Amino acid sequence: MRNVIIGSGVYGLSTAIELIIEGMDVIIIDSNNEDIASRNALGRIDPIFKGSGSYMATKDNNSAQRPKDQRQFALKSFNLHIEYYEKYYKGTKYEYEFINIPTLQVLNQNDLNEIKIEVDDIESIGFKLDILETHEEIKEHAPMISKEISKAAIMQTTKFIDSESFIESLRNRFLDLGGKIITNKVEKIEPESNNVVLSDNSKYSYGNLIICAGPWTNELLSSIDLKVDMYPAKGEIIKIEKLNSKLNYHLHGECSIVERSDGLIWIAATHNEYEFNSEKTKEAEIELMNKASFLIPEISNLKKIEHTACVRPATKNGMPIIKELIDSSNIYVATGGGGWGIMQCFYVGKSIKELINE
Ligand SMILES: Cc1cc2nc3c(=O)[nH]c(=O)nc-3n(C[C@H](O)[C@H](O)[C@H](O)COP(=O)(O)OP(=O)(O)OC[C@H]3O[C@@H](n4cnc5c(N)ncnc54)[C@H](O)[C@@H]3O)c2cc1C
């Protein structure tokens, strides 16, 4: 039976690899959209703390930790990343950058109280936390930190993936396993004849159709008068020149600040719900520079080197959508990774395979 996957972002490629290693026939159709989230993500893999788009260190009623209902899924995704990297990628020609950069998470009083209660729970699942309660203690780890910051936690186990090399590895592995990628846009789905219609009006038949079209998912589903509960959320990242001294941590407050192997400091990310374009804006640059300078004052004097913008496929509850669209339709959807789609992708691919095999 032919499995047609729409989209070669991280969700589509992870799903494609899961299916092809089971001996299934798999073809991906991808419209080659520029600036997709899967190529431009920060690449943080962290099941405990929230993303920068949803945390406000200055508000006491806002928690630094991921909500409990998301933690289980995040934890399974995190563990699968480690397992697959060791098994299939490390030391092979598909190796991508997957490194440890500890997080120094800035806390407000509320977070500090919460984390103190939960520290044993968090450590019992393998994430050691050191709580720092004075500015002097924090400065020993990050001498450049603003004197406004007096509470933080250090978590040693945050992983970072280079999203560009990650997606290339997935793509090459899929192709070497005998997979095929067709560059074309799917305009329409015809469930009554099990076909998809491409932009040149040619038709492609499917046994199973798996839609991994990221923020374009609902545009595609509108051809069959259906939609899923997701929306686009634009995100911009700026990359600036290095600080005077090495930043040994991923510093996280209302933004992420992290020194990457390209030699630049990445500041991530804006979060604009329902914005669907990849324009790089001056507003985003100002917002990110202000948030970063609040954490590290020296940043206000540093020069911007690069700027990226793309759109996440987001959901209100922060959980991905992984389902068969209508019972027995053989049309499946995997989307809604929001700010965590890179972390979730292997687990999403595995879940789709299990759904198909049910
Ligand atoms: C600024 C930013 C920072 C992020 N940081 C992180 C992070 O630190 N950690 C993390 O885990 N996640 C992060 N993410 C989230 C992550 O990047 C996304 O959740 C994930 O990449 C989405 O993958 P996807 O495969 O669902 O969609 P996409 O990457 O959007 O891929 C969808 C694919 O479908 C194709 N397509 C669409 N419509 C059609 C059609 N009609 N026909 C054919 N092909 C089609 C597109 O060309 C594209 O290739 C970040 C996102 C952003 C924007």
The ligand as an SDF file (V2000), in Angstrom:
LIG
                    3D

 53 58  0  0  0  0  0  0  0  0999 V2000
   11.3900   30.8300   15.7030 C   0  0  0  0  0  0  0  0  0  0  0  0
   11.1140   29.3920   16.0060 C   0  0  0  0  0  0  0  0  0  0  0  0
   11.8880   28.7260   16.9520 C   0  0  0  0  0  0  0  0  0  0  0  0
   11.6420   27.3820   17.2540 C   0  0  0  0  0  0  0  0  0  0  0  0
   12.4160   26.7650   18.1780 N   0  0  0  0  0  0  0  0  0  0  0  0
   12.1790   25.4700   18.4850 C   0  0  0  0  0  0  0  0  0  0  0  0
   12.9600   24.8100   19.4770 C   0  0  0  0  0  0  0  0  0  0  0  0
   13.8570   25.4070   20.0550 O   0  0  0  0  0  0  0  0  0  0  0  0
   12.6840   23.5070   19.7660 N   0  0  0  0  0  0  0  0  0  0  0  0
   11.6850   22.8220   19.1220 C   0  0  0  0  0  0  0  0  0  0  0  0
   11.4730   21.6530   19.4330 O   0  0  0  0  0  0  0  0  0  0  0  0
   10.9270   23.4300   18.1680 N   0  0  0  0  0  0  0  0  0  0  0  0
   11.1400   24.7330   17.8560 C   0  0  0  0  0  0  0  0  0  0  0  0
   10.3560   25.3680   16.9300 N   0  0  0  0  0  0  0  0  0  0  0  0
    9.1900   24.6690   16.4030 C   0  0  0  0  0  0  0  0  0  0  0  0
    9.4700   23.7840   15.2040 C   0  0  0  0  0  0  0  0  0  0  0  0
   10.3560   24.4280   14.3330 O   0  0  0  0  0  0  0  0  0  0  0  0
    8.1530   23.4680   14.4710 C   0  0  0  0  0  0  0  0  0  0  0  0
    7.1540   23.0490   15.3840 O   0  0  0  0  0  0  0  0  0  0  0  0
    8.3790   22.3320   13.4690 C   0  0  0  0  0  0  0  0  0  0  0  0
    9.5200   22.6030   12.6870 O   0  0  0  0  0  0  0  0  0  0  0  0
    7.1760   22.1710   12.5720 C   0  0  0  0  0  0  0  0  0  0  0  0
    7.4640   21.1170   11.6870 O   0  0  0  0  0  0  0  0  0  0  0  0
    6.4040   20.6050   10.6270 P   0  0  0  0  0  0  0  0  0  0  0  0
    7.0530   19.5090    9.8750 O   0  0  0  0  0  0  0  0  0  0  0  0
    5.1000   20.3640   11.2930 O   0  0  0  0  0  0  0  0  0  0  0  0
    6.1350   21.8920    9.6870 O   0  0  0  0  0  0  0  0  0  0  0  0
    7.0610   22.6950    8.6550 P   0  0  0  0  0  0  0  0  0  0  0  0
    8.4560   22.7770    9.0980 O   0  0  0  0  0  0  0  0  0  0  0  0
    6.3380   23.9750    8.4200 O   0  0  0  0  0  0  0  0  0  0  0  0
    7.0100   21.8110    7.3410 O   0  0  0  0  0  0  0  0  0  0  0  0
    5.8430   21.7230    6.5770 C   0  0  0  0  0  0  0  0  0  0  0  0
    6.2290   21.2880    5.1670 C   0  0  0  0  0  0  0  0  0  0  0  0
    5.0260   21.0770    4.4120 O   0  0  0  0  0  0  0  0  0  0  0  0
    5.2010   21.5830    3.1050 C   0  0  0  0  0  0  0  0  0  0  0  0
    3.8710   21.8800    2.5400 N   0  0  0  0  0  0  0  0  0  0  0  0
    2.9400   22.7180    3.0540 C   0  0  0  0  0  0  0  0  0  0  0  0
    1.8390   22.7250    2.2750 N   0  0  0  0  0  0  0  0  0  0  0  0
    2.0710   21.8550    1.2610 C   0  0  0  0  0  0  0  0  0  0  0  0
    1.3010   21.4260    0.1290 C   0  0  0  0  0  0  0  0  0  0  0  0
    0.0730   21.8830   -0.1050 N   0  0  0  0  0  0  0  0  0  0  0  0
    1.8630   20.5570   -0.7410 N   0  0  0  0  0  0  0  0  0  0  0  0
    3.1150   20.0640   -0.5140 C   0  0  0  0  0  0  0  0  0  0  0  0
    3.8740   20.4290    0.5420 N   0  0  0  0  0  0  0  0  0  0  0  0
    3.3630   21.3140    1.4260 C   0  0  0  0  0  0  0  0  0  0  0  0
    6.0810   22.8140    3.3030 C   0  0  0  0  0  0  0  0  0  0  0  0
    6.7860   23.1510    2.1140 O   0  0  0  0  0  0  0  0  0  0  0  0
    7.0330   22.3340    4.4100 C   0  0  0  0  0  0  0  0  0  0  0  0
    8.1930   21.7460    3.8580 O   0  0  0  0  0  0  0  0  0  0  0  0
   10.5910   26.7010   16.5940 C   0  0  0  0  0  0  0  0  0  0  0  0
    9.8300   27.3630   15.6370 C   0  0  0  0  0  0  0  0  0  0  0  0
   10.0810   28.6910   15.3370 C   0  0  0  0  0  0  0  0  0  0  0  0
    9.2490   29.3800   14.3110 C   0  0  0  0  0  0  0  0  0  0  0  0
  1  2  1  0
  2  3  1  0
  2 52  2  0
  3  4  2  0
  4  5  1  0
  4 50  1  0
  5  6  2  0
  6  7  1  0
  6 13  1  0
  7  8  2  0
  7  9  1  0
  9 10  1  0
 10 11  2  0
 10 12  1  0
 12 13  2  0
 13 14  1  0
 14 15  1  0
 14 50  1  0
 15 16  1  0
 16 17  1  0
 16 18  1  0
 18 19  1  0
 18 20  1  0
 20 21  1  0
 20 22  1  0
 22 23  1  0
 23 24  1  0
 24 25  2  0
 24 26  1  0
 24 27  1  0
 27 28  1  0
 28 29  2  0
 28 30  1  0
 28 31  1  0
 31 32  1  0
 32 33  1  0
 33 34  1  0
 33 48  1  0
 34 35  1  0
 35 36  1  0
 35 46  1  0
 36 37  1  0
 36 45  1  0
 37 38  2  0
 38 39  1  0
 39 40  1  0
 39 45  2  0
 40 41  1  0
 40 42  2  0
 42 43  1  0
 43 44  2  0
 44 45  1  0
 46 47  1  0
 46 48  1  0
 48 49  1  0
 50 51  2  0
 51 52  1  0
 52 53  1  0
M  END
$$$$
